[in-house]
Amino acid sequence: MLLAAAHPDSGGTDELFVWAWQLRDVVCGGPRLEPKPTPPPRPSPTPPPHGPDRVPFPGDADFGELTDRYQGSNSEALHTSNLPP
């Protein structure tokens, strides 16, 4: 009943509800305020292989220049591929 009366949706305040919730945990033997164990770090994904199918990307180049340059090479590659129309 205390938690229901202290809930903000029934006219209580956030602070009163949090206090009542923590009081219930202490009195009833609920969860303690201990930190959760940290999960082990995930392994980093393997980088993709560097091969001739990758387009070299100069990091200091302008985006517009790169777009213009590679748009032509991509268009040629699509026209010369063996994919059905």
PyMOL Python script that loads the backbone (N, CA, C, O; Angstrom):
from pymol import cmd

cmd.read_pdbstr("""\
ATOM      1  N   MET A   1       0.817  -1.193   0.000  1.00  0.00           N
ATOM      2  CA  MET A   1       0.000   0.000   0.000  1.00  0.00           C
ATOM      3  C   MET A   1       0.861   1.257   0.000  1.00  0.00           C
ATOM      4  O   MET A   1       0.508   2.247  -0.641  1.00  0.00           O
ATOM      5  N   LEU A   2       1.997   1.229   0.718  1.00  0.00           N
ATOM      6  CA  LEU A   2       2.842   2.411   0.775  1.00  0.00           C
ATOM      7  C   LEU A   2       3.382   2.750  -0.609  1.00  0.00           C
ATOM      8  O   LEU A   2       3.397   3.916  -1.005  1.00  0.00           O
ATOM      9  N   LEU A   3       3.828   1.727  -1.351  1.00  0.00           N
ATOM     10  CA  LEU A   3       4.355   1.989  -2.686  1.00  0.00           C
ATOM     11  C   LEU A   3       3.277   2.539  -3.609  1.00  0.00           C
ATOM     12  O   LEU A   3       3.543   3.437  -4.408  1.00  0.00           O
ATOM     13  N   ALA A   4       2.063   2.009  -3.504  1.00  0.00           N
ATOM     14  CA  ALA A   4       0.972   2.503  -4.339  1.00  0.00           C
ATOM     15  C   ALA A   4       0.635   3.947  -3.999  1.00  0.00           C
ATOM     16  O   ALA A   4       0.370   4.747  -4.898  1.00  0.00           O
ATOM     17  N   ALA A   5       0.640   4.293  -2.715  1.00  0.00           N
ATOM     18  CA  ALA A   5       0.308   5.659  -2.319  1.00  0.00           C
ATOM     19  C   ALA A   5       1.434   6.630  -2.648  1.00  0.00           C
ATOM     20  O   ALA A   5       1.184   7.804  -2.919  1.00  0.00           O
ATOM     21  N   ALA A   6       2.676   6.144  -2.626  1.00  0.00           N
ATOM     22  CA  ALA A   6       3.809   7.028  -2.889  1.00  0.00           C
ATOM     23  C   ALA A   6       4.103   7.190  -4.378  1.00  0.00           C
ATOM     24  O   ALA A   6       4.895   8.048  -4.770  1.00  0.00           O
ATOM     25  N   HIS A   7       3.470   6.376  -5.195  1.00  0.00           N
ATOM     26  CA  HIS A   7       3.740   6.438  -6.642  1.00  0.00           C
ATOM     27  C   HIS A   7       3.318   7.789  -7.209  1.00  0.00           C
ATOM     28  O   HIS A   7       2.266   8.310  -6.840  1.00  0.00           O
ATOM     29  N   PRO A   8       4.125   8.366  -8.103  1.00  0.00           N
ATOM     30  CA  PRO A   8       3.793   9.685  -8.666  1.00  0.00           C
ATOM     31  C   PRO A   8       2.454   9.722  -9.412  1.00  0.00           C
ATOM     32  O   PRO A   8       1.806  10.767  -9.467  1.00  0.00           O
ATOM     33  N   ASP A   9       2.040   8.590  -9.985  1.00  0.00           N
ATOM     34  CA  ASP A   9       0.744   8.570 -10.689  1.00  0.00           C
ATOM     35  C   ASP A   9      -0.439   8.661  -9.733  1.00  0.00           C
ATOM     36  O   ASP A   9      -1.541   9.021 -10.148  1.00  0.00           O
ATOM     37  N   SER A  10      -0.223   8.334  -8.441  1.00  0.00           N
ATOM     38  CA  SER A  10      -1.310   8.467  -7.464  1.00  0.00           C
ATOM     39  C   SER A  10      -1.141   9.666  -6.564  1.00  0.00           C
ATOM     40  O   SER A  10      -1.748   9.733  -5.495  1.00  0.00           O
ATOM     41  N   GLY A  11      -0.319  10.620  -6.983  1.00  0.00           N
ATOM     42  CA  GLY A  11      -0.196  11.849  -6.215  1.00  0.00           C
ATOM     43  C   GLY A  11       1.048  11.938  -5.362  1.00  0.00           C
ATOM     44  O   GLY A  11       1.274  12.968  -4.727  1.00  0.00           O
ATOM     45  N   GLY A  12       1.871  10.892  -5.322  1.00  0.00           N
ATOM     46  CA  GLY A  12       3.111  10.943  -4.555  1.00  0.00           C
ATOM     47  C   GLY A  12       4.206  11.652  -5.346  1.00  0.00           C
ATOM     48  O   GLY A  12       3.997  12.087  -6.478  1.00  0.00           O
ATOM     49  N   THR A  13       5.363  11.756  -4.730  1.00  0.00           N
ATOM     50  CA  THR A  13       6.484  12.393  -5.402  1.00  0.00           C
ATOM     51  C   THR A  13       7.501  11.334  -5.821  1.00  0.00           C
ATOM     52  O   THR A  13       7.501  10.216  -5.305  1.00  0.00           O
ATOM     53  N   ASP A  14       8.353  11.700  -6.750  1.00  0.00           N
ATOM     54  CA  ASP A  14       9.391  10.776  -7.195  1.00  0.00           C
ATOM     55  C   ASP A  14      10.296  10.379  -6.033  1.00  0.00           C
ATOM     56  O   ASP A  14      10.626   9.205  -5.861  1.00  0.00           O
ATOM     57  N   GLU A  15      10.694  11.376  -5.236  1.00  0.00           N
ATOM     58  CA  GLU A  15      11.616  11.111  -4.131  1.00  0.00           C
ATOM     59  C   GLU A  15      10.995  10.181  -3.096  1.00  0.00           C
ATOM     60  O   GLU A  15      11.662   9.274  -2.600  1.00  0.00           O
ATOM     61  N   LEU A  16       9.716  10.399  -2.766  1.00  0.00           N
ATOM     62  CA  LEU A  16       9.042   9.539  -1.796  1.00  0.00           C
ATOM     63  C   LEU A  16       8.920   8.110  -2.326  1.00  0.00           C
ATOM     64  O   LEU A  16       9.090   7.153  -1.570  1.00  0.00           O
ATOM     65  N   PHE A  17       8.628   7.961  -3.608  1.00  0.00           N
ATOM     66  CA  PHE A  17       8.487   6.630  -4.191  1.00  0.00           C
ATOM     67  C   PHE A  17       9.820   5.882  -4.175  1.00  0.00           C
ATOM     68  O   PHE A  17       9.868   4.701  -3.830  1.00  0.00           O
ATOM     69  N   VAL A  18      10.900   6.569  -4.548  1.00  0.00           N
ATOM     70  CA  VAL A  18      12.215   5.924  -4.540  1.00  0.00           C
ATOM     71  C   VAL A  18      12.605   5.544  -3.116  1.00  0.00           C
ATOM     72  O   VAL A  18      13.130   4.455  -2.885  1.00  0.00           O
ATOM     73  N   TRP A  19      12.352   6.429  -2.170  1.00  0.00           N
ATOM     74  CA  TRP A  19      12.678   6.128  -0.773  1.00  0.00           C
ATOM     75  C   TRP A  19      11.879   4.923  -0.280  1.00  0.00           C
ATOM     76  O   TRP A  19      12.441   4.036   0.362  1.00  0.00           O
ATOM     77  N   ALA A  20      10.587   4.877  -0.568  1.00  0.00           N
ATOM     78  CA  ALA A  20       9.739   3.763  -0.125  1.00  0.00           C
ATOM     79  C   ALA A  20      10.180   2.456  -0.782  1.00  0.00           C
ATOM     80  O   ALA A  20      10.169   1.404  -0.143  1.00  0.00           O
ATOM     81  N   TRP A  21      10.567   2.520  -2.059  1.00  0.00           N
ATOM     82  CA  TRP A  21      11.029   1.327  -2.768  1.00  0.00           C
ATOM     83  C   TRP A  21      12.308   0.795  -2.122  1.00  0.00           C
ATOM     84  O   TRP A  21      12.437  -0.412  -1.917  1.00  0.00           O
ATOM     85  N   GLN A  22      13.246   1.671  -1.801  1.00  0.00           N
ATOM     86  CA  GLN A  22      14.486   1.236  -1.167  1.00  0.00           C
ATOM     87  C   GLN A  22      14.232   0.732   0.253  1.00  0.00           C
ATOM     88  O   GLN A  22      14.881  -0.217   0.693  1.00  0.00           O
ATOM     89  N   LEU A  23      13.305   1.350   0.970  1.00  0.00           N
ATOM     90  CA  LEU A  23      12.943   0.872   2.308  1.00  0.00           C
ATOM     91  C   LEU A  23      12.382  -0.542   2.230  1.00  0.00           C
ATOM     92  O   LEU A  23      12.723  -1.393   3.052  1.00  0.00           O
ATOM     93  N   ARG A  24      11.535  -0.793   1.257  1.00  0.00           N
ATOM     94  CA  ARG A  24      10.966  -2.132   1.076  1.00  0.00           C
ATOM     95  C   ARG A  24      12.065  -3.148   0.802  1.00  0.00           C
ATOM     96  O   ARG A  24      12.035  -4.256   1.338  1.00  0.00           O
ATOM     97  N   ASP A  25      13.045  -2.774  -0.035  1.00  0.00           N
ATOM     98  CA  ASP A  25      14.139  -3.693  -0.336  1.00  0.00           C
ATOM     99  C   ASP A  25      14.941  -4.028   0.912  1.00  0.00           C
ATOM    100  O   ASP A  25      15.319  -5.183   1.111  1.00  0.00           O
ATOM    101  N   VAL A  26      15.203  -3.048   1.747  1.00  0.00           N
ATOM    102  CA  VAL A  26      15.993  -3.275   2.953  1.00  0.00           C
ATOM    103  C   VAL A  26      15.206  -4.118   3.952  1.00  0.00           C
ATOM    104  O   VAL A  26      15.742  -5.076   4.510  1.00  0.00           O
ATOM    105  N   VAL A  27      13.949  -3.774   4.181  1.00  0.00           N
ATOM    106  CA  VAL A  27      13.135  -4.476   5.185  1.00  0.00           C
ATOM    107  C   VAL A  27      12.792  -5.889   4.739  1.00  0.00           C
ATOM    108  O   VAL A  27      12.822  -6.819   5.545  1.00  0.00           O
ATOM    109  N   CYS A  28      12.469  -6.057   3.473  1.00  0.00           N
ATOM    110  CA  CYS A  28      12.032  -7.367   2.975  1.00  0.00           C
ATOM    111  C   CYS A  28      13.174  -8.223   2.446  1.00  0.00           C
ATOM    112  O   CYS A  28      12.942  -9.323   1.945  1.00  0.00           O
ATOM    113  N   GLY A  29      14.392  -7.733   2.552  1.00  0.00           N
ATOM    114  CA  GLY A  29      15.521  -8.525   2.062  1.00  0.00           C
ATOM    115  C   GLY A  29      15.593  -8.546   0.549  1.00  0.00           C
ATOM    116  O   GLY A  29      16.058  -9.523  -0.037  1.00  0.00           O
ATOM    117  N   GLY A  30      15.143  -7.490  -0.081  1.00  0.00           N
ATOM    118  CA  GLY A  30      15.170  -7.411  -1.540  1.00  0.00           C
ATOM    119  C   GLY A  30      16.573  -7.198  -2.062  1.00  0.00           C
ATOM    120  O   GLY A  30      17.553  -7.377  -1.339  1.00  0.00           O
ATOM    121  N   PRO A  31      16.659  -6.819  -3.306  1.00  0.00           N
ATOM    122  CA  PRO A  31      17.982  -6.648  -3.907  1.00  0.00           C
ATOM    123  C   PRO A  31      18.792  -5.558  -3.208  1.00  0.00           C
ATOM    124  O   PRO A  31      18.255  -4.523  -2.812  1.00  0.00           O
ATOM    125  N   ARG A  32      20.061  -5.804  -3.068  1.00  0.00           N
ATOM    126  CA  ARG A  32      20.970  -4.832  -2.465  1.00  0.00           C
ATOM    127  C   ARG A  32      21.447  -3.860  -3.540  1.00  0.00           C
ATOM    128  O   ARG A  32      21.271  -4.104  -4.734  1.00  0.00           O
ATOM    129  N   LEU A  33      22.035  -2.789  -3.116  1.00  0.00           N
ATOM    130  CA  LEU A  33      22.535  -1.799  -4.054  1.00  0.00           C
ATOM    131  C   LEU A  33      23.987  -2.103  -4.432  1.00  0.00           C
ATOM    132  O   LEU A  33      24.842  -1.217  -4.424  1.00  0.00           O
ATOM    133  N   GLU A  34      24.248  -3.372  -4.764  1.00  0.00           N
ATOM    134  CA  GLU A  34      25.581  -3.778  -5.177  1.00  0.00           C
ATOM    135  C   GLU A  34      25.696  -3.620  -6.689  1.00  0.00           C
ATOM    136  O   GLU A  34      24.721  -3.837  -7.409  1.00  0.00           O
ATOM    137  N   PRO A  35      26.862  -3.250  -7.172  1.00  0.00           N
ATOM    138  CA  PRO A  35      27.005  -3.107  -8.621  1.00  0.00           C
ATOM    139  C   PRO A  35      26.913  -4.458  -9.324  1.00  0.00           C
ATOM    140  O   PRO A  35      27.339  -5.481  -8.789  1.00  0.00           O
ATOM    141  N   LYS A  36      26.362  -4.443 -10.506  1.00  0.00           N
ATOM    142  CA  LYS A  36      26.276  -5.665 -11.297  1.00  0.00           C
ATOM    143  C   LYS A  36      27.663  -5.997 -11.835  1.00  0.00           C
ATOM    144  O   LYS A  36      28.461  -5.098 -12.100  1.00  0.00           O
ATOM    145  N   PRO A  37      27.950  -7.291 -11.996  1.00  0.00           N
ATOM    146  CA  PRO A  37      29.258  -7.644 -12.551  1.00  0.00           C
ATOM    147  C   PRO A  37      29.369  -7.153 -13.995  1.00  0.00           C
ATOM    148  O   PRO A  37      28.403  -7.181 -14.757  1.00  0.00           O
ATOM    149  N   THR A  38      30.543  -6.715 -14.338  1.00  0.00           N
ATOM    150  CA  THR A  38      30.777  -6.219 -15.687  1.00  0.00           C
ATOM    151  C   THR A  38      30.960  -7.402 -16.628  1.00  0.00           C
ATOM    152  O   THR A  38      31.770  -8.289 -16.358  1.00  0.00           O
ATOM    153  N   PRO A  39      30.209  -7.423 -17.739  1.00  0.00           N
ATOM    154  CA  PRO A  39      30.382  -8.535 -18.672  1.00  0.00           C
ATOM    155  C   PRO A  39      31.745  -8.441 -19.362  1.00  0.00           C
ATOM    156  O   PRO A  39      32.305  -7.353 -19.501  1.00  0.00           O
ATOM    157  N   PRO A  40      32.266  -9.578 -19.786  1.00  0.00           N
ATOM    158  CA  PRO A  40      33.568  -9.533 -20.471  1.00  0.00           C
ATOM    159  C   PRO A  40      33.427  -8.765 -21.789  1.00  0.00           C
ATOM    160  O   PRO A  40      32.359  -8.775 -22.401  1.00  0.00           O
ATOM    161  N   PRO A  41      34.487  -8.111 -22.219  1.00  0.00           N
ATOM    162  CA  PRO A  41      34.390  -7.352 -23.460  1.00  0.00           C
ATOM    163  C   PRO A  41      34.177  -8.277 -24.656  1.00  0.00           C
ATOM    164  O   PRO A  41      34.676  -9.402 -24.696  1.00  0.00           O
ATOM    165  N   ARG A  42      33.432  -7.776 -25.612  1.00  0.00           N
ATOM    166  CA  ARG A  42      33.192  -8.553 -26.826  1.00  0.00           C
ATOM    167  C   ARG A  42      34.442  -8.519 -27.694  1.00  0.00           C
ATOM    168  O   ARG A  42      35.146  -7.511 -27.743  1.00  0.00           O
ATOM    169  N   PRO A  43      34.713  -9.626 -28.379  1.00  0.00           N
ATOM    170  CA  PRO A  43      35.875  -9.601 -29.271  1.00  0.00           C
ATOM    171  C   PRO A  43      35.607  -8.658 -30.443  1.00  0.00           C
ATOM    172  O   PRO A  43      34.489  -8.571 -30.952  1.00  0.00           O
ATOM    173  N   SER A  44      36.649  -7.967 -30.849  1.00  0.00           N
ATOM    174  CA  SER A  44      36.476  -7.038 -31.966  1.00  0.00           C
ATOM    175  C   SER A  44      36.325  -7.833 -33.260  1.00  0.00           C
ATOM    176  O   SER A  44      36.950  -8.880 -33.430  1.00  0.00           O
ATOM    177  N   PRO A  45      35.490  -7.329 -34.171  1.00  0.00           N
ATOM    178  CA  PRO A  45      35.290  -8.057 -35.424  1.00  0.00           C
ATOM    179  C   PRO A  45      36.562  -8.045 -36.267  1.00  0.00           C
ATOM    180  O   PRO A  45      37.356  -7.106 -36.218  1.00  0.00           O
ATOM    181  N   THR A  46      36.727  -9.104 -37.030  1.00  0.00           N
ATOM    182  CA  THR A  46      37.896  -9.150 -37.904  1.00  0.00           C
ATOM    183  C   THR A  46      37.714  -8.164 -39.043  1.00  0.00           C
ATOM    184  O   THR A  46      36.638  -8.087 -39.635  1.00  0.00           O
ATOM    185  N   PRO A  47      38.750  -7.418 -39.349  1.00  0.00           N
ATOM    186  CA  PRO A  47      38.626  -6.445 -40.426  1.00  0.00           C
ATOM    187  C   PRO A  47      38.451  -7.147 -41.771  1.00  0.00           C
ATOM    188  O   PRO A  47      38.933  -8.263 -41.963  1.00  0.00           O
ATOM    189  N   PRO A  48      37.766  -6.492 -42.691  1.00  0.00           N
ATOM    190  CA  PRO A  48      37.585  -7.112 -44.006  1.00  0.00           C
ATOM    191  C   PRO A  48      38.930  -7.222 -44.726  1.00  0.00           C
ATOM    192  O   PRO A  48      39.835  -6.421 -44.489  1.00  0.00           O
ATOM    193  N   PRO A  49      39.056  -8.212 -45.602  1.00  0.00           N
ATOM    194  CA  PRO A  49      40.331  -8.374 -46.308  1.00  0.00           C
ATOM    195  C   PRO A  49      40.558  -7.226 -47.286  1.00  0.00           C
ATOM    196  O   PRO A  49      39.615  -6.704 -47.881  1.00  0.00           O
ATOM    197  N   HIS A  50      41.808  -6.847 -47.440  1.00  0.00           N
ATOM    198  CA  HIS A  50      42.156  -5.816 -48.405  1.00  0.00           C
ATOM    199  C   HIS A  50      42.520  -6.517 -49.703  1.00  0.00           C
ATOM    200  O   HIS A  50      43.465  -7.303 -49.759  1.00  0.00           O
ATOM    201  N   GLY A  51      41.781  -6.229 -50.711  1.00  0.00           N
ATOM    202  CA  GLY A  51      42.048  -6.880 -51.986  1.00  0.00           C
ATOM    203  C   GLY A  51      41.715  -5.960 -53.138  1.00  0.00           C
ATOM    204  O   GLY A  51      41.373  -4.797 -52.925  1.00  0.00           O
ATOM    205  N   PRO A  52      41.810  -6.464 -54.358  1.00  0.00           N
ATOM    206  CA  PRO A  52      41.568  -5.627 -55.526  1.00  0.00           C
ATOM    207  C   PRO A  52      40.119  -5.166 -55.658  1.00  0.00           C
ATOM    208  O   PRO A  52      39.847  -4.222 -56.400  1.00  0.00           O
ATOM    209  N   ASP A  53      39.180  -5.810 -54.955  1.00  0.00           N
ATOM    210  CA  ASP A  53      37.782  -5.402 -55.063  1.00  0.00           C
ATOM    211  C   ASP A  53      37.469  -4.185 -54.198  1.00  0.00           C
ATOM    212  O   ASP A  53      36.348  -3.678 -54.233  1.00  0.00           O
ATOM    213  N   ARG A  54      38.435  -3.714 -53.430  1.00  0.00           N
ATOM    214  CA  ARG A  54      38.234  -2.530 -52.595  1.00  0.00           C
ATOM    215  C   ARG A  54      38.747  -1.290 -53.301  1.00  0.00           C
ATOM    216  O   ARG A  54      39.760  -1.331 -53.999  1.00  0.00           O
ATOM    217  N   VAL A  55      38.041  -0.195 -53.113  1.00  0.00           N
ATOM    218  CA  VAL A  55      38.437   1.073 -53.701  1.00  0.00           C
ATOM    219  C   VAL A  55      39.333   1.800 -52.708  1.00  0.00           C
ATOM    220  O   VAL A  55      38.934   1.988 -51.559  1.00  0.00           O
ATOM    221  N   PRO A  56      40.533   2.217 -53.114  1.00  0.00           N
ATOM    222  CA  PRO A  56      41.382   2.961 -52.178  1.00  0.00           C
ATOM    223  C   PRO A  56      40.739   4.300 -51.834  1.00  0.00           C
ATOM    224  O   PRO A  56      40.201   4.985 -52.703  1.00  0.00           O
ATOM    225  N   PHE A  57      40.802   4.657 -50.571  1.00  0.00           N
ATOM    226  CA  PHE A  57      40.155   5.884 -50.110  1.00  0.00           C
ATOM    227  C   PHE A  57      41.174   6.791 -49.454  1.00  0.00           C
ATOM    228  O   PHE A  57      41.634   6.508 -48.348  1.00  0.00           O
ATOM    229  N   PRO A  58      41.535   7.879 -50.121  1.00  0.00           N
ATOM    230  CA  PRO A  58      42.442   8.833 -49.482  1.00  0.00           C
ATOM    231  C   PRO A  58      41.677   9.653 -48.445  1.00  0.00           C
ATOM    232  O   PRO A  58      40.690  10.309 -48.776  1.00  0.00           O
ATOM    233  N   GLY A  59      42.120   9.619 -47.223  1.00  0.00           N
ATOM    234  CA  GLY A  59      41.399  10.266 -46.134  1.00  0.00           C
ATOM    235  C   GLY A  59      41.310  11.774 -46.236  1.00  0.00           C
ATOM    236  O   GLY A  59      40.385  12.363 -45.676  1.00  0.00           O
ATOM    237  N   ASP A  60      42.235  12.422 -46.928  1.00  0.00           N
ATOM    238  CA  ASP A  60      42.212  13.878 -47.002  1.00  0.00           C
ATOM    239  C   ASP A  60      41.531  14.410 -48.260  1.00  0.00           C
ATOM    240  O   ASP A  60      41.580  15.614 -48.514  1.00  0.00           O
ATOM    241  N   ALA A  61      40.902  13.550 -49.047  1.00  0.00           N
ATOM    242  CA  ALA A  61      40.269  13.982 -50.294  1.00  0.00           C
ATOM    243  C   ALA A  61      38.898  14.592 -50.032  1.00  0.00           C
ATOM    244  O   ALA A  61      38.274  14.332 -49.003  1.00  0.00           O
ATOM    245  N   ASP A  62      38.447  15.396 -50.963  1.00  0.00           N
ATOM    246  CA  ASP A  62      37.147  16.043 -50.875  1.00  0.00           C
ATOM    247  C   ASP A  62      36.053  15.053 -51.285  1.00  0.00           C
ATOM    248  O   ASP A  62      36.229  14.292 -52.237  1.00  0.00           O
ATOM    249  N   PHE A  63      34.933  15.061 -50.574  1.00  0.00           N
ATOM    250  CA  PHE A  63      33.854  14.108 -50.849  1.00  0.00           C
ATOM    251  C   PHE A  63      33.316  14.276 -52.265  1.00  0.00           C
ATOM    252  O   PHE A  63      33.078  13.284 -52.953  1.00  0.00           O
ATOM    253  N   GLY A  64      33.122  15.506 -52.708  1.00  0.00           N
ATOM    254  CA  GLY A  64      32.596  15.748 -54.056  1.00  0.00           C
ATOM    255  C   GLY A  64      33.531  15.235 -55.131  1.00  0.00           C
ATOM    256  O   GLY A  64      33.082  14.645 -56.114  1.00  0.00           O
ATOM    257  N   GLU A  65      34.839  15.453 -54.956  1.00  0.00           N
ATOM    258  CA  GLU A  65      35.815  14.953 -55.929  1.00  0.00           C
ATOM    259  C   GLU A  65      35.797  13.429 -55.987  1.00  0.00           C
ATOM    260  O   GLU A  65      35.812  12.846 -57.071  1.00  0.00           O
ATOM    261  N   LEU A  66      35.765  12.791 -54.834  1.00  0.00           N
ATOM    262  CA  LEU A  66      35.735  11.326 -54.810  1.00  0.00           C
ATOM    263  C   LEU A  66      34.467  10.784 -55.457  1.00  0.00           C
ATOM    264  O   LEU A  66      34.508   9.785 -56.176  1.00  0.00           O
ATOM    265  N   THR A  67      33.347  11.442 -55.201  1.00  0.00           N
ATOM    266  CA  THR A  67      32.085  10.989 -55.788  1.00  0.00           C
ATOM    267  C   THR A  67      32.156  11.063 -57.302  1.00  0.00           C
ATOM    268  O   THR A  67      31.752  10.124 -57.988  1.00  0.00           O
ATOM    269  N   ASP A  68      32.666  12.169 -57.832  1.00  0.00           N
ATOM    270  CA  ASP A  68      32.779  12.321 -59.283  1.00  0.00           C
ATOM    271  C   ASP A  68      33.738  11.292 -59.870  1.00  0.00           C
ATOM    272  O   ASP A  68      33.477  10.733 -60.935  1.00  0.00           O
ATOM    273  N   ARG A  69      34.834  11.046 -59.184  1.00  0.00           N
ATOM    274  CA  ARG A  69      35.838  10.117 -59.705  1.00  0.00           C
ATOM    275  C   ARG A  69      35.317   8.689 -59.755  1.00  0.00           C
ATOM    276  O   ARG A  69      35.484   7.995 -60.758  1.00  0.00           O
ATOM    277  N   TYR A  70      34.682   8.251 -58.665  1.00  0.00           N
ATOM    278  CA  TYR A  70      34.268   6.849 -58.581  1.00  0.00           C
ATOM    279  C   TYR A  70      32.928   6.574 -59.245  1.00  0.00           C
ATOM    280  O   TYR A  70      32.599   5.417 -59.506  1.00  0.00           O
ATOM    281  N   GLN A  71      32.167   7.591 -59.517  1.00  0.00           N
ATOM    282  CA  GLN A  71      30.884   7.386 -60.183  1.00  0.00           C
ATOM    283  C   GLN A  71      31.112   6.806 -61.571  1.00  0.00           C
ATOM    284  O   GLN A  71      30.372   5.915 -61.990  1.00  0.00           O
ATOM    285  N   GLY A  72      32.095   7.279 -62.276  1.00  0.00           N
ATOM    286  CA  GLY A  72      32.404   6.754 -63.605  1.00  0.00           C
ATOM    287  C   GLY A  72      32.898   5.321 -63.553  1.00  0.00           C
ATOM    288  O   GLY A  72      32.477   4.491 -64.358  1.00  0.00           O
ATOM    289  N   SER A  73      33.792   5.017 -62.609  1.00  0.00           N
ATOM    290  CA  SER A  73      34.329   3.656 -62.541  1.00  0.00           C
ATOM    291  C   SER A  73      33.243   2.664 -62.121  1.00  0.00           C
ATOM    292  O   SER A  73      33.240   1.527 -62.591  1.00  0.00           O
ATOM    293  N   ASN A  74      32.334   3.069 -61.255  1.00  0.00           N
ATOM    294  CA  ASN A  74      31.241   2.175 -60.867  1.00  0.00           C
ATOM    295  C   ASN A  74      30.293   1.941 -62.026  1.00  0.00           C
ATOM    296  O   ASN A  74      29.799   0.829 -62.211  1.00  0.00           O
ATOM    297  N   SER A  75      30.038   2.969 -62.801  1.00  0.00           N
ATOM    298  CA  SER A  75      29.148   2.841 -63.951  1.00  0.00           C
ATOM    299  C   SER A  75      29.739   1.862 -64.963  1.00  0.00           C
ATOM    300  O   SER A  75      29.024   1.024 -65.513  1.00  0.00           O
ATOM    301  N   GLU A  76      31.051   1.970 -65.207  1.00  0.00           N
ATOM    302  CA  GLU A  76      31.712   1.058 -66.136  1.00  0.00           C
ATOM    303  C   GLU A  76      31.654  -0.377 -65.621  1.00  0.00           C
ATOM    304  O   GLU A  76      31.418  -1.305 -66.394  1.00  0.00           O
ATOM    305  N   ALA A  77      31.866  -0.561 -64.335  1.00  0.00           N
ATOM    306  CA  ALA A  77      31.852  -1.903 -63.752  1.00  0.00           C
ATOM    307  C   ALA A  77      30.467  -2.520 -63.864  1.00  0.00           C
ATOM    308  O   ALA A  77      30.357  -3.724 -64.092  1.00  0.00           O
ATOM    309  N   LEU A  78      29.424  -1.746 -63.713  1.00  0.00           N
ATOM    310  CA  LEU A  78      28.064  -2.290 -63.835  1.00  0.00           C
ATOM    311  C   LEU A  78      27.765  -2.712 -65.269  1.00  0.00           C
ATOM    312  O   LEU A  78      27.087  -3.715 -65.488  1.00  0.00           O
ATOM    313  N   HIS A  79      28.256  -1.970 -66.231  1.00  0.00           N
ATOM    314  CA  HIS A  79      27.983  -2.280 -67.636  1.00  0.00           C
ATOM    315  C   HIS A  79      28.801  -3.485 -68.119  1.00  0.00           C
ATOM    316  O   HIS A  79      28.383  -4.180 -69.045  1.00  0.00           O
ATOM    317  N   THR A  80      29.935  -3.732 -67.514  1.00  0.00           N
ATOM    318  CA  THR A  80      30.778  -4.848 -67.945  1.00  0.00           C
ATOM    319  C   THR A  80      30.567  -6.102 -67.106  1.00  0.00           C
ATOM    320  O   THR A  80      31.204  -7.121 -67.370  1.00  0.00           O
ATOM    321  N   SER A  81      29.695  -6.060 -66.105  1.00  0.00           N
ATOM    322  CA  SER A  81      29.475  -7.236 -65.260  1.00  0.00           C
ATOM    323  C   SER A  81      28.595  -8.246 -65.983  1.00  0.00           C
ATOM    324  O   SER A  81      27.959  -7.927 -66.989  1.00  0.00           O
ATOM    325  N   ASN A  82      28.566  -9.456 -65.463  1.00  0.00           N
ATOM    326  CA  ASN A  82      27.777 -10.527 -66.059  1.00  0.00           C
ATOM    327  C   ASN A  82      26.401 -10.654 -65.415  1.00  0.00           C
ATOM    328  O   ASN A  82      25.758 -11.697 -65.534  1.00  0.00           O
ATOM    329  N   LEU A  83      25.949  -9.619 -64.745  1.00  0.00           N
ATOM    330  CA  LEU A  83      24.643  -9.671 -64.086  1.00  0.00           C
ATOM    331  C   LEU A  83      23.542  -9.502 -65.122  1.00  0.00           C
ATOM    332  O   LEU A  83      23.701  -8.739 -66.075  1.00  0.00           O
ATOM    333  N   PRO A  84      22.425 -10.206 -64.945  1.00  0.00           N
ATOM    334  CA  PRO A  84      21.308 -10.036 -65.890  1.00  0.00           C
ATOM    335  C   PRO A  84      20.717  -8.627 -65.764  1.00  0.00           C
ATOM    336  O   PRO A  84      20.740  -8.045 -64.680  1.00  0.00           O
ATOM    337  N   PRO A  85      20.193  -8.080 -66.854  1.00  0.00           N
ATOM    338  CA  PRO A  85      19.640  -6.711 -66.801  1.00  0.00           C
ATOM    339  C   PRO A  85      18.417  -6.601 -65.929  1.00  0.00           C
ATOM    340  O   PRO A  85      17.850  -5.516 -65.794  1.00  0.00           O
TER     341      PRO A  85
END
""", "prot")
cmd.dss("prot")
cmd.show_as("cartoon", "prot")
cmd.util.cbc("prot")
cmd.orient("prot")
